[in-house]
């Protein structure tokens, strides 16, 4: 996805950087692979286009196992405030979404 939107160079740099963060996880047959990744990665949010995972019932049943909120990408984009998170997680002024992420 990154390569198709931003080019081969950025995609290669992203793979290299994210490789150290990635963890291979096993998940039960029939389970959604993203759920196992969210669980093992202690994700606060799981972004998916899978409508079955986005229902209130699915979110409620997941809460018994993980502290992960399942949202569609567009719903997350409406709620997420990167500047506020940046200040808490990194410190300083948020450089904005249009900067080169390699710097």
C-alpha positions in Angstrom: 0.0 0.0 0.0 2.7 2.4 0.9 4.6 1.7 -2.2 1.6 2.3 -4.4 0.8 5.6 -2.7 4.3 7.0 -1.8 6.8 5.1 -3.8 9.3 2.3 -3.5 11.9 4.2 -1.5 9.6 5.1 1.3 8.0 1.6 1.4 11.4 0.0 1.7 12.4 2.4 4.5 9.0 1.6 6.3 9.6 -2.1 6.0 13.0 -1.8 7.5 11.9 0.3 10.4 8.7 -1.6 11.1 10.4 -5.0 10.9 11.8 -4.5 14.4 8.3 -3.8 15.8 6.5 -6.7 14.0 5.7 -9.9 15.9 4.6 -13.1 14.2 1.6 -14.3 16.0 -0.4 -17.5 15.8 -4.2 -17.4 15.8 -6.9 -20.1 16.0 -8.4 -21.4 12.7 -11.4 -19.2 11.8 -10.2 -16.3 13.9 -9.5 -13.0 12.3 -5.7 -12.5 12.1 -5.9 -8.9 13.0 -7.5 -9.8 16.4 -4.5 -12.0 17.4 -2.2 -9.2 16.3 -4.1 -6.6 18.3 -4.2 -8.9 21.3 -0.4 -9.6 21.3 0.5 -6.1 20.4 -1.7 -4.6 23.1 -3.3 -2.4 20.5 -5.7 0.3 21.6 -7.5 0.3 18.3 -8.1 -2.1 15.4 -8.9 -0.5 12.1 -10.8 -2.7 9.7 -13.2 -2.7 6.8 -14.7 -5.9 8.1 -18.3 -4.9 9.0 -18.8 -8.0 11.2 -16.0 -6.8 13.6 -17.3 -3.2 13.7 -20.6 -4.1 15.3 -21.4 -3.1 18.9 -21.9 -6.8 19.8 -18.5 -7.7 18.4 -16.9 -4.9 20.3 -18.6 -5.9 23.5 -17.6 -9.5 23.2 -14.0 -8.6 22.5 -13.8 -6.5 25.7 -13.8 -9.7 27.7 -10.5 -10.6 26.0 -8.7 -7.4 24.8 -8.8 -3.7 25.5 -9.1 -3.0 21.9 -11.7 -0.8 20.2 -12.6 -1.9 16.6 -13.3 0.9 14.2 -13.6 1.5 10.5 -10.6 3.6 9.3 -12.9 6.6 8.5 -14.4 6.5 12.0 -11.0 6.5 13.5 -9.8 9.4 11.3 -12.8 11.5 12.6 -11.9 10.8 16.2 -8.1 10.6 16.3 -6.2 13.8 17.2 -2.6 13.2 16.2 -1.4 16.5 17.6 -2.6 15.8 21.1 -1.2 12.3 21.1 2.2 13.5 19.7 2.5 16.0 22.6 1.9 13.2 25.1 3.8 10.4 23.4 6.8 12.2 21.9 6.8 15.7 23.2 7.1 19.0 21.5 5.1 20.4 18.6 3.4 18.0 16.1 5.3 18.3 12.8 2.1 17.5 10.8 1.1 14.7 8.5 2.9 15.9 5.4 6.4 15.6 6.6 8.8 12.9 5.4 8.4 10.2 8.0 12.0 9.2 7.6 13.1 12.4 9.4 
